[in-house]
Amino acid sequence: MIDNQIKKNIISKLGIEKLPQDKIGKIMKKLEENIQRKVVLEILDLLKKEDQEEIINLIEINDDKRISSFLSEKIPVIDSLIKATAEAVVREFKISISKG
């Protein structure tokens, strides 16, 4: 769901490029989980009830190709949605780091 370009942008925005790869991996794993969770909630809000059931079935059978195709058809701006959600999660992460 989160392509390599978005991952590179996140690493750059956080300024963590020089950290050891294992630390970058841990940070990115946590952020990716948060991004995916928020994207799924956004997607479910945008879909009709029957489409929600269909996407849940596709997720359960883990068919990435059909999920991607389905989302592109039902939500033409899915790439923008993912990018915007990733940016929001990164902003929230940076704020939480500065407070902590």
C-alpha positions as CSV (number, residue, x, y, z in Angstrom):
1,M,0.0,0.0,0.0
2,I,2.8,2.4,0.8
3,D,5.2,2.6,-2.1
4,N,9.0,3.1,-1.9
5,Q,8.8,6.8,-2.9
6,I,6.5,7.5,0.0
7,K,8.8,5.6,2.3
8,K,11.8,7.6,1.1
9,N,9.9,10.9,1.6
10,I,9.0,9.9,5.2
11,I,12.6,9.1,6.0
12,S,13.7,12.4,4.5
13,K,11.0,14.4,6.3
14,L,12.0,12.9,9.6
15,G,15.7,13.4,8.9
16,I,16.5,9.9,10.0
17,E,18.5,8.9,6.9
18,K,21.8,8.6,8.9
19,L,20.4,6.3,11.6
20,P,21.3,2.6,11.5
21,Q,19.0,0.6,9.2
22,D,17.6,-1.4,12.1
23,K,16.4,1.8,13.8
24,I,15.0,3.2,10.5
25,G,13.2,-0.1,10.0
26,K,11.6,0.0,13.5
27,I,10.4,3.6,13.0
28,M,9.1,2.9,9.5
29,K,7.3,-0.3,10.7
30,K,5.4,1.7,13.3
31,L,4.6,4.5,11.0
32,E,3.5,2.2,8.2
33,E,1.1,0.4,10.6
34,N,-0.4,3.7,11.6
35,I,-0.7,4.9,8.0
36,Q,-2.3,1.6,6.9
37,R,-4.8,1.7,9.8
38,K,-5.8,5.3,9.0
39,V,-6.0,4.6,5.2
40,V,-8.3,1.7,5.8
41,L,-10.6,3.8,8.0
42,E,-10.7,6.5,5.3
43,I,-11.4,3.9,2.6
44,L,-14.3,2.4,4.6
45,D,-15.8,5.9,5.1
46,L,-15.7,6.5,1.4
47,L,-17.2,3.1,0.3
48,K,-20.8,2.1,0.2
49,K,-21.8,-0.8,2.5
50,E,-21.7,-3.5,-0.2
51,D,-18.3,-2.2,-1.4
52,Q,-17.0,-2.3,2.2
53,E,-18.0,-5.9,2.4
54,E,-16.2,-6.6,-0.9
55,I,-13.0,-4.9,0.2
56,I,-13.0,-6.8,3.6
57,N,-13.4,-10.1,1.7
58,L,-10.5,-9.2,-0.6
59,I,-8.3,-8.3,2.4
60,E,-9.2,-11.6,4.1
61,I,-8.1,-13.6,1.1
62,N,-5.0,-11.4,0.8
63,D,-5.4,-10.7,-2.9
64,D,-3.3,-7.6,-3.4
65,K,-3.8,-7.3,-7.1
66,R,-7.6,-7.4,-6.8
67,I,-7.5,-5.0,-3.8
68,S,-5.5,-2.5,-5.8
69,S,-7.8,-2.8,-8.8
70,F,-10.9,-2.6,-6.7
71,L,-9.7,0.5,-4.9
72,S,-8.6,2.2,-8.0
73,E,-12.0,1.7,-9.5
74,K,-14.0,2.7,-6.5
75,I,-11.7,5.5,-5.2
76,P,-9.9,7.1,-8.2
77,V,-7.9,9.4,-5.8
78,I,-6.6,6.5,-3.7
79,D,-2.9,7.4,-4.4
80,S,-3.5,10.9,-3.2
81,L,-5.4,9.6,-0.2
82,I,-2.5,7.4,0.8
83,K,0.0,10.2,0.3
84,A,-2.0,12.7,2.3
85,T,-2.6,10.2,5.1
86,A,1.1,9.4,5.2
87,E,2.0,13.1,5.5
88,A,-0.6,13.6,8.3
89,V,0.8,10.6,10.2
90,V,4.4,11.9,9.8
91,R,3.3,15.4,11.1
92,E,1.7,13.7,14.1
93,F,4.8,11.6,14.7
94,K,7.1,14.7,14.6
95,I,4.8,16.6,17.0
96,S,4.8,13.6,19.5
97,I,8.6,13.4,19.3
98,S,9.1,17.1,20.0
99,K,6.8,16.8,23.0
100,G,8.4,13.7,24.4
